[in-house]
């Protein structure tokens, strides 16, 4: 199979907005509602984004074959003494997402940002650490089932000597789109084009999915990088890959892909809107319980910290709240006695589990 030569962006002449008109209206409306819900949440968006981002990191990595659960990542984050490369990959994704947000305060989405995100993703001894972290590829890559060759590949991205040129075109489109499309449609195109160029030797899918919330935040469609769709994409993984591949063929591939992308956004934000409502109800209930059990002004900070990190130890809560270790230990012991939280009962480095929230987030 020969390396693919994609169209340069913009590609407005290949897009027919009437084919995804309803999907765009639904997604746009519900993304707006989701932002309002986050802003009005009793827990506060800042505390919710941590578990939401970690769940996104788990789901996006799962698409690439990483086998680790949300709980395992939170446990590993507390105690990194036991090696767990899959959990480390997920935490790298989470770190890259957070880096991307802070980087956008200083410079635009660009080659500089892509390479730094990739470097973070491939750090800390994970698989792919020897595959040119932070550098665009200088050799030909290809996509297909395990054991396939260049000849039997499903897709062969552009030749390595063309990567810089295609990425420069993509970067220019991101920052100066020069078309009349909506931001949600543009990010569908940007994500697909990035995956088609496949600029890195490894980690392209994850970088491409990190790009979705970063771009929508950069164009002020969302309040922070808080719109994650990897959970829906993972459930529809084969459709996701098939329709991505459809953008590389003659016909109506772009419109079909954009329609699917908008449907995925809509599904995810509707789920998140319901989730925020459930989380708010849980917060009110357990905060009231805690206030009846613990006579202290620190209770609100304690409960919010548990919403930020629903698996934790004393040091986690102490760090997040500024409450002294011994006081934290006493508070957590009280909450455990009343079955608000549960622990693993270890004498050293005891882990606590806030199952009421974990059950909602899983």
Secondary structure, 3 states (H helix, E strand, C coil): CCCCCCCCCCCHHHCCHHHHHHHHHHHHHHHHHHHHHHHHCCCCHHHHHHHHHHHHHHHHHHHCCCCCCHHHHHHHHHCCCCCCHHHHHHHHHHHHHHHHHHHCCCCCCCHHHHHHHHHHHCCCCCCCCCCCCCCCCCCCCCECCCCCCCCCCCECCCCHHHHHHHHHHHHHHHHCCCCCCCHHHHHHHHHHHHHHHCCCCCCHHHHHHHHHHHHHHHCCCCCCCCCCCHHHHHHCHHHHHHHHHHCCCCCCHHHHHHHHHHHHHHHHHHHHHHHHHHHHHHHHHHHHHHHHHCCCCCHHHHHHHHHHCCEECHHHHHHHHCCCHHHHHHHHHHHHHCCCCEECCCCCCCCEECHHHHHHHC
